[in-house]
Amino acid sequence: MFLPLRLRRCITLIAMLLVTIASLSSCHKSADIEFKNNGNPLIRHVFTADPSARVFDDALYLYTSHDRDDTDQNAHFDMTDWHVFSTKDLATWTDHGAFFSLDDISWASKQAWAPDAIKRNGKYYFYYPVEQAKIGVAISESPVSGFKDPLGKPLIDKTGNEDVVGQEPIDPALFIDDDGQAYMYFGCRSPRVVKLKDNMIELEGNIEPVQINGIEQYTEKTGGGWYGEGPWIFKRGEYYYYMYSNGWEKDTTLVYAMAKNPLGPFDYIGEVMVPIGAGTSHGSITQFNDKWYVFYHSRELSKSAKQRSVHMDEITFTSDGKIIPLI
Ligand code: FUB
């Protein structure tokens, strides 16, 4: 069929436009944004919370929750996706955007909360709590994109299983010990730990409570060693450190306990940092280029506990391994 040249050009242009629109919409990942560390809050162009700091090769990655600009202040943390950031020098950072979201999970529809990620055998594993009741895992060849849910179901599910997984199985935190054994810690109010198989997507053995000695007298959820949520585990020297939030609202903060075994029992030590009134406390500690850093969130920019901003500070230790609390 003969078509006039103009019409053919027009059809070609429309076809190219359609291909471009299709490729843009099939990739929900937003464009990277570069920014400088201008002091705290570290991340200012987007509300972020629950930072998990991980060093993979020569870069530091931050996996965070993403508090929405249009969040319903009366809802119970209505987040829908997660961001990942990276840096090689702590001065210049890249926001790789919303790299994973509820749309990528067939079995969850709300509350994309505090995540963690870890690398094993060249692959990256992203762990995420949803719906205040389930924890899933996704795998990728890259630390910043391409994550897929390999199971099509949660790794941890509270449904009919509360006695084992605790009343609110959220906030996964991963740890791989020097002998290669992987552990996943999780839970709000009732901390839990379970070993993972080498494939990182199957549990190995039983889910056990995490025992923290010395917090028995704390019955209020504001202050002291009372157990709130947000576990984070790291090893320094011969000690395993178990950091967590001791509750909610103004007097609460990140506190920690120590043990010589990743399964505990841990002994309660004290505050990692003074309370900053964030509403929730959740953070991570990691070593990068010979120094140690704590990442946490505040409500400094928005004044709202539902629109938080991630901070970063260096921390130091006493000669016997205790954390010198951040003021
Ligand atoms: O960000 C949503 C929830 O608030 C997290 O899962 C908790 O740790 C607390 O920060």
Residues whose N, C-alpha, C, O or C-beta is under 5 A from the ligand:
A	BS01	FUB	A49 D50 S65 F77 W113 A114 I170 D171 E229 G230 T280 S281 H282
